[in-house]
């Protein structure tokens, strides 16, 4: 009985010490992690909107309303396009940032989106869209797909397909893109392709929401 009590106390002490230690490490690295995340975002913003001189957080914050709008427009796109291979969008807008020129004028937006149906779970990336609705590019913030398959989404040959497109939505093709709003799917990674195209579409629809004055009263 004494040994059981002794072992229990020792185990309790070890657990308490471990918990305190982990908490201490978490706290002292919190700022470093936050700085790293900020740096990663800043780099992504510049990648997808190279003409911007600076970026500022948008005042539009009602993401629930935006996500509802995205779902509505996506359903309409599927209804109007009989050759639309994408699954329905399952993505959410995380952040909207204004891209500004040297005079402080808003020349477009960087929209960060998370798609929830990637092969590895979720993919988070930023999309740069100019005021004329041109997509300037995409940049991944978080992606954990299969090496050699879905992770090829990070390669320039795939990413560059989204650059300089001025479209209502983008879809993928397994047999070769033949129109402006199509991109070539990653071979053997249709799920990843669908996640990236749907996330991009969510950003485009979010831009439409903003352009149509959806956020003026927020």
Secondary structure, 3 states (H helix, E strand, C coil): CHHHHHHHHHHHHHHHHHHHHHHHHHHHHHHHHHHHHHHHHHHHHHHHCCCCCEEEECCCCCHHHHHHHHHHHHHHHHHHCCCCCCCCCCEEEEEEEEEECCCCCEEEEEEEEEEEEECCEEEEEEEEEECCCEEEEEEEEECCCCCCCHHHHHCHHHHHHHCCEECCCCEEECCCCCCCCEEECCCCCHHHHHHHHHHHHHHHHHHHHHHCCCCCCC
